[in-house]
Structure formats: structure tokens, C-alpha cells
Amino acid sequence: MPAARDLADWLDALLDVPGFPDYPAALNGLQLDHRGPVHCIATAVDFSQRTIDATIATGANFLVLHHGMFWGGAQRIVGPAWQRLSALVRHDVAVYAVHLPLDAHPDLGNCALLAREFALEPSATFHEYQGRAIGASGVTDVETRILLEHAQRFASAHGGMARATPFPDGARTKRWAVLTGAGADSNTLHDAARRGIDTLIVGEGPHHTTVDASELGLVVIYAGHYATETLGVQAIAAALEARFGIHAEFLSLPTGS
């Protein structure tokens, strides 16, 4: 049976983790080691006590997260932070986290997979972080209403709710981009406008983006932060199971966001 480091090294190479820039608190890669070996794998979007409890309940001892253990930055190991860490150590659970590299991957990434979920085929990337492209984009010819309906069904299936900035009846999407999670901000909206994109599909964004979008000639579809970032970790579960022959399970733990 493989050790946590074996799985981590394989994921690092597959997702180009060492060469991918990210937010300092992401700490992509193996975040917590264990005695091992790995006998069952769980994947989830967020790090929380609920995630840890579900991991232990499934019998998994290798947990893959999109938002890792240190997402909120450095903190004292007291109270809930101590409870989470002590539960992981007691049950010998290793933790691996991967953020932007998983958003960006052309096959296993949240952005490409979400586009395909909406019957959109990526033909280009969209938006860069420190020189590395994160999102996906492409061309189509579909009623914008159809994309919103896709988003509403998808978000509802993951315990959330989708909405969009106003658009006229009969509006059609010709050029689209996808940037999952907190994908709508001033930078991404202006980037989309510069590229001639008419529809931007994201997880969420601040209120001002709903105002800015119409002035930039954009429709923004907000499909839910949690919902739009479930696909990558599900794909990782399948990839690990296929590569290592170890049962892997995605933990569906909606946040309502």
C-alpha cells in the first residue's frame, strides 16, 4: 500500500503544484503527514470539523481538499483548531490541499469541468494569476437563459442557488469565460470586457460586480462558490482510485454558498 507521500508526489506532478503560484495561505501539497499506509481516500472542498468527521466515518486516512487546513492564515492551535488537528492525528489522517492548480488544470480542473457541465467546450484560457492562466473560455451560440438554467440546476444539486445580472429576453452568449469560486471582481470583469467576452460564469463575487457588469456589457452568472468547486476534487478522487487502486470517495458537504 502506498504512503501519503507517494500520493502527494503523484498529485504534485500531475497538477504542476511546485511551479504554480498561489495565495500564501494555500500551502498547496501535503499539509499533514501520517503513519500510513493509505488505505482509503476522501476528497472535499473545505476544511472543517464536519469534513474531518465525514472522513473518519468513511474510514479514509488520506484527505484531499481544495481549501486546505491553513486557508484562513496562521492561527493558534486552540479551541476548534485543536479539535480538528487532534482528530486528524488520532485517526492517522493525512491531508493534501490543492487550490489554483486544481482550478486551472485542463482536464481535472474546476473551470474546464464546469464549462463542460454547461455543454461548453473550452478553446482557450482566461485570466492569469502571477503569469499562470486559471480560467477557461470559448465560443458558442446559445441563449443566455439556457446557461442560467444550467447554473440553477447545478447550484441546486449542491445545496446552493444561482443568479445572474440582468439580460434581455432572447440574449445569446457568443463568447464565454468560466472562473470558479470567487471569480468575479473588478480585475476579472475588465479582463472579460477586454477580450470581448459577453458571459462570465463564476461562483460568486461582491455586490459591485453586479453593477459593473452591465456597464461593461457583460452578463455574470453566479453559480455558487461551493458548487463550482466540487468538480475538481471529484475528478481527483476518480484519478487517484484509477492510479493507485484505492477506494476514493467525494464528500458532499454543501455550505449554501
C-alpha positions in Angstrom: 0.0 0.0 0.0 1.3 3.5 -0.8 2.2 6.1 1.7 0.8 9.6 1.8 4.0 11.0 0.2 3.6 8.7 -2.8 0.1 10.0 -3.5 1.3 13.6 -2.8 4.2 13.3 -5.2 2.0 11.9 -7.9 -0.6 14.7 -7.5 2.2 17.4 -7.3 3.5 16.2 -10.7 0.0 15.7 -12.3 -1.2 19.2 -11.3 2.2 21.1 -11.5 1.9 22.1 -7.9 5.6 23.1 -7.3 5.6 25.5 -10.3 2.1 27.1 -9.8 1.8 30.4 -7.9 -1.0 30.7 -5.3 -2.1 32.7 -2.3 0.4 32.3 0.6 -2.2 30.5 2.9 -3.0 27.9 0.2 0.2 25.9 1.1 -0.5 23.5 -1.8 0.7 20.0 -1.4 0.9 17.6 1.6 -0.1 19.6 4.6 -0.2 16.9 7.2 1.6 13.6 7.1 0.6 10.3 8.9 1.9 6.9 9.8 0.1 5.3 6.9 -0.1 3.5 4.6 -3.1 5.0 2.7 -6.0 2.5 2.6 -8.9 4.8 1.7 -9.2 8.3 0.2 -11.7 11.1 0.8 -11.9 14.4 -1.2 -13.8 17.5 -0.2 -14.0 21.2 -1.0 -13.5 22.7 2.5 -11.5 22.0 5.7 -13.8 21.9 8.7 -14.8 19.6 11.6 -17.7 18.4 9.5 -15.3 17.4 6.8 -13.0 15.6 9.3 -15.9 13.7 10.9 -17.1 12.6 7.5 -13.6 11.5 6.5 -13.3 9.4 9.7 -16.8 8.0 9.2 -15.9 6.7 5.7 -12.7 5.1 7.1 -10.5 7.3 4.9 -7.0 8.2 6.1 -5.9 10.5 3.2 -8.0 13.6 2.7 -7.7 15.9 -0.4 -9.0 19.4 -0.1 -9.5 22.4 -2.3 -9.4 24.9 0.6 -6.8 23.5 2.9 -6.0 23.5 6.6 -4.4 26.9 6.7 -6.8 28.8 4.3 -7.6 31.4 7.0 -3.9 32.0 7.7 -1.8 31.3 10.8 -3.8 30.8 14.0 -3.3 29.4 17.5 -3.9 25.7 17.9 -6.7 26.2 20.5 -10.4 25.5 20.6 -11.8 24.3 17.3 -8.4 24.4 15.6 -7.0 22.0 18.3 -10.1 19.7 18.0 -9.6 19.4 14.2 -5.9 18.7 14.4 -6.2 16.3 17.3 -8.9 14.3 15.5 -6.7 14.0 12.3 -3.8 12.8 14.4 -5.8 10.3 16.4 -7.2 8.8 13.3 -4.0 8.9 11.3 -5.5 11.1 8.5 -3.1 12.8 6.1 -4.2 16.0 4.4 -3.3 17.2 0.9 -4.6 20.6 -0.4 -4.6 22.0 -3.9 -6.2 25.3 -4.8 -5.3 27.3 -8.0 -3.5 24.4 -9.7 -6.8 22.4 -9.5 -8.9 25.3 -10.7 -6.7 25.6 -13.8 -6.0 22.1 -14.9 -7.3 21.5 -18.4 -8.7 18.0 -17.7 -9.3 17.8 -13.9 -9.7 21.4 -13.2 -12.8 23.1 -11.8 -13.0 25.7 -14.6 -12.8 23.3 -17.6 -15.1 20.8 -15.9 -17.7 23.4 -15.1 -17.7 24.6 -18.7 -18.3 21.1 -19.9 -21.0 20.7 -17.3 -22.8 23.5 -19.1 -22.2 21.9 -22.5 -19.4 24.5 -23.3 -16.1 23.3 -24.8 -13.1 25.3 -23.7 -10.9 26.5 -26.6 -8.7 29.0 -24.6 -7.7 30.0 -21.1 -9.0 33.0 -19.2 -7.4 35.4 -16.6 -4.0 35.0 -15.2 -2.6 34.9 -11.6 1.1 35.8 -11.5 1.6 34.7 -15.1 -0.4 31.5 -14.9 -3.8 31.1 -16.6 -6.6 30.0 -14.2 -9.9 30.0 -16.1 -11.4 28.6 -19.3 -13.0 30.4 -22.2 -14.5 29.6 -25.6 -17.1 30.4 -28.2 -20.7 29.2 -28.6 -24.1 30.4 -29.8 -26.7 29.6 -27.1 -29.4 31.6 -25.4 -28.0 33.1 -22.2 -31.2 31.9 -20.5 -30.2 28.3 -21.1 -26.8 28.8 -19.4 -28.6 30.4 -16.4 -30.9 27.4 -16.2 -27.9 25.0 -16.3 -26.4 27.0 -13.4 -29.6 27.0 -11.4 -29.9 23.2 -11.7 -26.3 22.7 -10.9 -26.2 25.0 -7.9 -29.4 23.5 -6.5 -27.9 20.0 -6.7 -25.1 21.2 -4.5 -27.3 23.0 -1.9 -26.9 26.5 -3.4 -28.7 29.0 -5.6 -27.6 30.5 -8.9 -28.5 34.0 -10.2 -27.4 36.3 -12.9 -27.1 40.0 -13.7 -29.9 41.3 -15.9 -30.0 40.4 -19.6 -32.8 41.0 -22.2 -35.1 38.3 -23.4 -33.5 36.4 -26.2 -30.0 37.4 -25.3 -27.4 35.0 -26.8 -24.0 34.0 -25.5 -21.3 34.1 -28.2 -18.1 34.3 -26.2 -17.9 33.0 -22.6 -15.5 32.5 -19.8 -15.5 30.5 -16.6 -13.7 31.3 -13.4 -14.9 29.2 -10.4 -15.1 30.2 -6.8 -14.7 33.9 -6.0 -14.3 34.6 -9.7 -16.0 37.9 -10.1 -14.0 41.0 -9.2 -13.0 44.3 -10.9 -10.0 42.7 -12.5 -11.8 39.7 -14.0 -14.7 41.7 -15.2 -12.4 44.2 -17.0 -10.3 41.3 -18.4 -13.5 39.7 -19.8 -14.6 43.0 -21.4 -11.2 43.5 -23.0 -11.4 40.0 -24.5 -14.9 40.6 -26.0 -16.5 38.1 -23.6 -20.2 38.6 -23.2 -21.0 36.0 -20.5 -18.8 35.3 -17.4 -19.7 32.2 -15.3 -18.3 32.3 -11.7 -19.0 31.0 -8.3 -19.6 34.3 -6.5 -18.5 38.0 -6.4 -19.1 41.2 -4.4 -22.2 43.3 -5.0 -20.3 45.9 -7.0 -19.7 43.4 -9.7 -23.5 43.2 -10.4 -23.4 47.0 -11.1 -20.1 47.0 -13.1 -21.1 44.1 -15.3 -23.9 45.8 -17.2 -21.8 48.9 -17.7 -19.1 46.7 -19.2 -21.5 44.9 -21.5 -21.3 41.6 -19.5 -23.7 39.1 -18.1 -22.3 37.5 -15.0 -23.8 34.1 -13.9 -23.1 33.4 -10.2 -23.4 29.6 -9.8 -22.2 29.3 -6.1 -18.7 29.2 -4.7 -19.1 25.7 -3.2 -21.0 24.2 -6.1 -18.5 25.4 -8.8 -15.6 23.9 -6.9 -16.9 20.4 -6.3 -16.0 19.1 -9.7 -12.2 19.2 -9.4 -12.0 17.2 -6.2 -14.4 14.7 -7.6 -12.1 14.3 -10.6 -9.1 13.9 -8.2 -11.0 11.1 -6.4 -11.5 9.2 -9.6 -7.9 9.8 -10.8 -6.4 8.5 -7.5 -8.6 5.5 -7.5 -7.6 4.6 -11.0 -3.9 5.2 -10.5 -3.5 3.5 -7.0 -6.4 1.1 -6.9 -7.5 2.5 -3.6 -11.2 3.4 -2.9 -11.7 7.1 -3.1 -14.9 9.0 -2.2 -16.1 12.6 -2.6 -17.7 14.0 0.5 -20.6 16.2 -0.4 -20.8 18.8 2.3 -22.7 21.9 0.9 -22.2 25.2 2.6 -25.1 27.0 1.0 -22.7 29.4 -0.7 
